[in-house]
């Protein structure tokens, strides 16, 4: 992970900040001079409690974050959930949880942050997945939510360009975080076709470290990407190529 001074004086909000890609993103921005507030379900040092799928929770958390930071320059929508289900076993609660966190969450966070981003001509970077670009078995809800967030962010990129706000999306392949580990552990003794799942999920050559995704977030949030908006950047070792 490179360490420089790209974000000195910048004010950054990161969702899903307690672990995985979110934590790596917080660490990178802080190392490069930014002031960062993280959001996650469980509060902690530098982390404000927030359920990204709940409108009231998002409003309160973004208000707290912007008061601490004095505004916003960058929003990184990282929070996400993934649970494996055969389609015939996909219950409505699981379906709705994926949509709530993976799709409604970035919508609510981005909308709440919008006045502050207009003031700073800031930018939004959202984590989707290669599951939003290609089908994956046992992940109908995850694929649908990630495909939806890609198009949400493309729409925002066009709508907000006149305000000087850039909006970009990253589609990682397999990342070594607690999320896939927990999803797999839930079905340790099931009859899911793990070879098929691994082949389609971008883990054919192993899981990448979260820092690789954080590096991509930092690039899109930086001045090096000043003319980049509406982009969908795959970070997947060629899986979706």
Secondary structure as GFF3:
##gff-version 3
##sequence-region A 1 241
A	DSSP	beta_strand	11	15	.	.	.	ID=ss1
A	DSSP	alpha_helix	20	31	.	.	.	ID=ss2
A	DSSP	beta_strand	35	40	.	.	.	ID=ss3
A	DSSP	beta_strand	47	49	.	.	.	ID=ss4
A	DSSP	alpha_helix	55	69	.	.	.	ID=ss5
A	DSSP	beta_strand	74	77	.	.	.	ID=ss6
A	DSSP	three_ten_helix	87	89	.	.	.	ID=ss7
A	DSSP	alpha_helix	92	99	.	.	.	ID=ss8
A	DSSP	pi_helix	100	104	.	.	.	ID=ss9
A	DSSP	alpha_helix	105	120	.	.	.	ID=ss10
A	DSSP	beta_strand	123	127	.	.	.	ID=ss11
A	DSSP	three_ten_helix	130	132	.	.	.	ID=ss12
A	DSSP	alpha_helix	140	160	.	.	.	ID=ss13
A	DSSP	three_ten_helix	161	163	.	.	.	ID=ss14
A	DSSP	beta_strand	166	172	.	.	.	ID=ss15
A	DSSP	alpha_helix	178	185	.	.	.	ID=ss16
A	DSSP	alpha_helix	194	200	.	.	.	ID=ss17
A	DSSP	alpha_helix	210	221	.	.	.	ID=ss18
A	DSSP	three_ten_helix	223	225	.	.	.	ID=ss19
A	DSSP	beta_strand	232	235	.	.	.	ID=ss20
###
